[in-house]
Amino acid sequence: MPDATTTLPNWALALLIVLAAWTVADRLVAPALRWFLHRRGKRVLEEINTRLKIQIQPFKLTKREVLIDRLLYDAQVQAAAERYARAEELPRELVMQTVERYAQEIVPAFNAYVYFRFGYWLARRAARTLYRVRLGYADEPALARVPPDATVVFFMNHRSNMDYILISFLAAERTALSYAVGEWARIWPLQTLVRAMGAYFVRRDSRDALYRKVLERYVHMATAAGVTQAVYPEGGLSRDGNLRPPKVGLLNYMLRSFDPAGARDLVFVPVGINYDRVLEDRSLLLSLDASSEQRRGRAVAVKNTLAFIWRNLLLTARNRWRRFGYACVNFGTPISLKEYLADRRIDFRTLERDEYFPRVEELARELMSAIARVVPVVPVSLIATVFVRQPERTWSELELKTEVLELMRQLDARGAHLYIPRGDQDYAVTVGLRMLTLRRLVNQTDGLYAAQTRELTLLAYYANSIAHLFDEGMRAEG
């Protein structure tokens, strides 16, 4: 009998190879990788937990499948699913499938090895490569008094997507943070890394009541279990440099079931962040365009991003690349929720709706004010303030330094936290001015300096980061 030969078209062969590779990865490589990371994670955890100031709670180490099951069978989630099924006239089993999908989307899969070995290394390397990273101020005595079993929530202003990297790096000696991350990170393989770092995904401004209930119960579970979290109350990046009004979504979920007489306190740590240069500054300003120009704005934002990357690659190739100035972080005085409620003699659990939300908003504003007080004053924001206040004027270097020193005096009198590089005020003016002239936001002609007229909006963006500190009502702590 002659040999039978089967010929496959190239596309079919390629498809078979892809499917075979996928099967090998799914059945062999992925389980082996999970086993490896789990084993290494246990070793890292044993080492790290002995020196962390805020211990990693067992909840954070619980298997993801277990946490998802706890969410699915949570009494409030079950009740919400029942209401949803009746309202939409859907089978309950179908609604529970939706709940499970939401839980799968939200719940992280923390791995200590990925966080403290890969994540910390990456954050440290990226932050120090791009910036001169500085911890400006920290109320260490007050931070040391935080009870070891308290749930600690770092409340921060949101200047840049670098904030995630910067804070993870600087807080790594204290604890492992759990972030609420927007949908922008839900792309493979980034979402896998984000989950392994302990972050949970949040759909911003979702109007789906069922989704919000699942998210609320996860945040409640994590908060009640003592998981250290990091929250941006502004709900997004500052577009014009000013602090934005706080949103109360995640804060509401933390407060709704809080027991003032319970064993565990809830402690908020205000964190202020500022940069000499925000990587996304021009793209953020473009988003302020009118809605009719938004599509054009997005295209220009992409163009600006690619041009920014290309320019910096060219500078690197010519050995002329410089870091983007200073990135500074301040940690303010912690605010105990137990003490806050005791002073006002209230319990969020007993408040009616018409009183509850105003009280939550009141606390959110107080936390936002605490953040505002500890926003660092960095060199570029000072120099930009001078040019924005008198945009038509030209300055000699001596006049500019005199004006900046006067601003420093005013801010110091208001209790603001100034970061002065090397403790030298003259040097602070020099490096801030150099950054602005290198970016061509400020022109230098015959020894005189003037704001570039077409860049006044960008100069205002940096001046706005500290504008609130000149308010007479603003007083910093410590």
N, C-alpha and C positions, 0 to 999 in steps of 0.2 A: 504494500500500500504506500503510495507516494507521500512524502512529508507535506503536512498542511501548514501553510504560512498565512498568518493574519497580519494585515497591515493596518496600523492606526494612523489617522491624521495627526499632524503635529499638535493641534489644539487639544485633542483628546489625551495625548501623551502628557502634555503639560498639565492638564487638569488632574490626571491620575497622580502625577508627581506632587502637585500641590496638596491634594487630598491625603496622600500618604504622609507627607511632611506634617500636615495639620494633625493627623491621628497620632503620629509619634510624639509631637509636641504636647498634645492634650493628654495622652495616656502615660507617657514616660517622663518627658522633660518637666512639665508643670508640677506633677506630684513630687518629683525629686527636688525641684527648686523649693517648693513649699516646705518639704521636710528639712532641707538644708537651712532655710531662713528661720524656721521655727526652732531648730536646735541652736543655731547661732544666737537667735534672739533671747533664749533662756540664759545663755552664758553672759551675754551683754547685760541683761537685766540684773543678774546676780551681782555683777560688778558695779553698774551704774547706780542702783538703788541705795548703795551704801554711802554715796556722796551727794545725791540730789537733796536740795533743801526742801522740795515738795515731792513726796513720794508718788510713784505711779500707782494708781488705785487698781484693785483687782478687776473692776468693771472694764477698764481699758484693755485688759489682757484676756477678757472672756472671748471665746470663739464667736466669730461673726454670726454663724448659723444660730447660736444660742440667743444672741441679742435680737436677731430677726424674729425668732419664735416668741420671745418675750413681748416684742412689739405687737405681733399678730394676735396674741392672746391677752393683751392688755385690756382691762375692762372698759376703759374709755374709748379705745380704738374699736372694740367690738360694738359698743353702743353707737358710735359714729357710723360704722359700716351698716348697722341695722337701719338707722335713720336714712342714710343715703339710698339703701336698697328700696325702702318704701317710697321715698320721694321720687326716685327715678324709675320706679316699677321695674327693677332689675332683680334677677336671681341673686340671693345672698352669696352663693359660691362664686359668682362672677365678680361681685364687689370685693370679696376677700382676695381674689387674684390680683385685683388692682391695688389693694392694700399691701400685698406681698411685694408687688413691683415697686411701690413707693419705698417700702422698708429696705429692699435690696439696693435701691438708689441712694438712700440716706446713710445707712449704717457703714462705718469705716471698718478696716481690718488692720488694726495697729500691729506693727512689728518693731520691736525694740532694736533689732539689728539694723533694719532699714533706716530707722529714725536717727539713732545715735552714731552709726558708722557711716552709712552712705549719705543720708540727709544732712547730718551735721557737717560732714566734710564738704559736701557740695555747697551748702549755705555759707560756710566760713570762707571757702575759696572764692565763691562768686562775690560775696560782699566785700572782701578785702581786695579783690582784683579791681572792682569798679569804684570803690570809695575808700577814703580814710575813715574807718568806722570808729566811733567814739561813744562810750557810755558817759553821758554828761553829768547826770545827777540821779541819785537814788536815795530815797528815804530809808536807809538800811535799818536804823533802829525800829521804825514802825513795821517794816517788812519782816524783821526778825520776830516781832510779837504776834504775827498771824498764827493762829492755832494750827498745829500740824494736821489735824483732821478736817480743817475747813475746806470748802470748795472755793478755789481761787479762780477769778475771772479777770483776765487782763483786758481792759477797755481802752481802745486806741484810736487815734485819728488815722485817716487813710489817705496818704499822699501818693503812694506809688505801689505797683504790684511787687516792687522790691521789699515792701513792708513785711510780707510773709517770710522772706528769706532772712531779712535783717533781724527780726524779732526771734525767729527760731534759733538763729545763731547765738544771739546775746542771752537768750533765756535758757539755753541748753544746760548751763551749770545749775539752774534752779529746778527745772522740771521739763516734762514733755508736753507741748501744747496741742490742744485739739481745736482746729480752725473750722469755721463755717465757710465753705468755699462755694462760689457761684458756679453756674452751669458752664462757664467758659472752660473749666478744667475737665469737663466730661468727654474727653477724647482719648482714644487708646493710643499709646500706653500710659499717657499722663495720669488718667484717672486711677490706674492701678497703683502708681507710685503715691498719689495723693492719699488714697485710702490707707496704704501701708504706713503713711506718716501720721495716721490718726485723724485726718480731716473728714468732715461729713459734708455732703453736698446739699445745697439749698437752692430752691427755685425762687429767685427774687420776685416779689410782688405777685405770687401765685394767688389766684382767687378760688382755688379748689379747696373747699372746706374739708374734704376728706384727707387731702394731702397735708393740709395745715395741721390737722389733728395728729396724724402720724408723726410729723416733724416735731410738734409740741411734746408729744409723749417721749420721743427719743431724747430731746433736750432735757426734759424733766428727769428722765432716768439717769442720764449722764451727770446732771447737776446734783441730784440726790445721792449719787454714788461717789461724789467727790472728785470727778474728772476736772482737771485744770483746763480751762478754755481760753480762747482769744477771740474777741469780738470787736468788729468795727461798727459802732453805733450809727455812723453816718450812712451806712447801707451801700456805700460805693465810694469811688475815688472823688476827691475834691476836683471840680472842674475849673474853678477860677482861683484856686489857692486858699480861699476862705474856708473856715470850718463850716460844715453843713449842719442843719438841724438834725437831732438824733431821731432815729426810727426805733420803735419800741417792740418790734416783733419778737426777736430772740429774748430780750429782757423780760417781756411779758411771760414767755414760756417758763423762764427760770423762777419768776415770782409767784405765779398763780397758785402753786401748791406749797409754797414755802412755809414751814412751821417755825415761828419765832422761838418756841419753847423746845424745839428739837435739839438733838445732840450735835448736829453739824451746822456751823455758821456758813454764810455765803459772803465772801469778801471780794470786793471789786478793787483792782489795782489800776489807777489811771496811768496811761502811758502816752507820752508825747514823742512824735517822730518828725524830723525835718531834714532836708537835704539841700546842699548847695546846688545840686542839679537833679531834677526829676526826669528820668529817662523818657517818660511819656508826655512831657509838658506841652509840646505843640499839638499833639493829637488830642489831649484833654481840652485845650482851648478851642479846637475845631468843633468839638461837640456842643459848644455854646451857640453855634450857628442856628439860624432859623430853620424850622422843620422842612421848609421847601428846599433847603440846601444840604440836608443831612446826607443824602446819597453821595453828593459831590464831596461832602466833608469826609465820609468814610474812605472814598477813593484817595483823597489827598492825604489822609492819615496813613494809609498803607504806603503811599508814595514817600511820605516823610520818614516812615520807619525804615524802608529799604534804603533810602538815601543816607539816613543816620548810620545804619550798619556799614554801608559801603565807605562812607567817609572815615569811620573809625578803623576799618580794615586797612585803608590806604595809609592812615597815620601810623598804624602798627607796623606796616611793611616798611615805612620810612624811619622807624624808630623815633617817632615824634608824638606817640600817643601818651596822654596823661589821664590819670584818674579823674573822676568827676567831682572832685572836692570832698567836703566832709558830709558824712551821714551820721547824725547824732540822735540818741535815744535817751529819754529821761523816764524814770519810774517814780511816780508820786506816792503820796501817803494813802495806804489802803483804807477803804471805807467798809466797815462791817454792817451788813444788812440787819443783823440782830440789834445793834446799837441804834441804827437809823430808825427802825420801827419802834424801839423802846422809847426813844426821844419823842416820837410823834404819837405814841400810844395807839398804833394801828396794827391790823393784821390783814394782809391782802386777801386771805381766804374768806374773810367775813364781809368784805366790802361789796356793796351793790354795784352793778355795772356803771351807773352814772357817776359813782365816786371812784370806782376802781381805776379806770383808765386815766382820769386826771392825776391820780396819785402816782401811777406808773410813769406818766409823762413828766411829772415833777421830779421823780428820781432820775429819769433819763437826762433831764436838763442839768441836774446837779452833777451827775457823772460827766456830762459833756463839759461843764464848766471846770471840773477838776482836771480833765484832759487838757483843756485850753490853757490852764495855768502852768502846765509843765511842758508845753511845746518848746523845744530848744530854739534859741536865737542863734543862727549860724551866720557866718560872714556875708554870704551872698544876699540873704534876706535884709541885712542891715544896709548894705550898699544900694540895693534896689530901692529901698524905702527913700533914701535921699534923692535919687533921680526921679522917682515917681512924684514926690512932693513938689519938686521944682523942675519939671521936664524941659523947660526952655533954657535953663541956665547952664553955663559952662563952669567947670570947677578946676582949680589947680589941685594938685595932690595934697598940699597942705590944707587948703580949704575943705576938701573932702574929708580928710582925717579929722579935722576939728568938728565938722558936722556929725560924723559917725560917733565920735567920742561923746558928744552931747546926747545922741540917741542912747548910747550905752548907759550913760548916767541916768537918764530918765527911766529906762527899763529896769536898771538895778534898783532904783528907788521904789519901783512898783513890785519888786520881788520876783521879777522874771529870771529865768535861768539862761544865762548867756554862755555859749561855748566860745572861749577865747583860746585859739590854737597856741600852744606853747606858753600860755599865760601872758602873751604879749599882744596888747591891743593894737599897736602899730602894725604888727605882722598880720593880725586878723584882717585889717583893712587892705593890706597889700594882697593877700591871697584871694579875698573876695573880689577886689577890683580886677585882678588878673583873670579870674574865671569869666567875668563879664566881658572883658575886652577880647579874650580868646574866642568867645562865642559871638563876638561882634554885636552884642547888645548895647555896648558902650563904645563910642569912638574916642580915640586919642589923637589929638592934632596939636603939634607944637607944645606938648606938655600939658595941654588942657583936655579935660574929659567932659563928654556930653552924651546924653542918652540918644540912642539911635531911634529916631521918631517912629519908624514902622515897627519897632520892637517894644513900644511902651506897654502893650497888652501883656507881653511875656514878662517884662520887668514888674508889672503890677501883680502878676501871678505869684512871684517870689516875695514881693513886699506884703501881699495879703496873708502869707503864712504866719506873720507875727503882728499884723495890724491890730488884732484884738487885745494885744498886750499893752497897747497905749491907752486903752480905755481906763478911765479913773476908777471904775468899779472893779477892775480886775486885780486880784491880789494873789500872788503865788504862795504856796505853803513853804514852811521851813526856810 
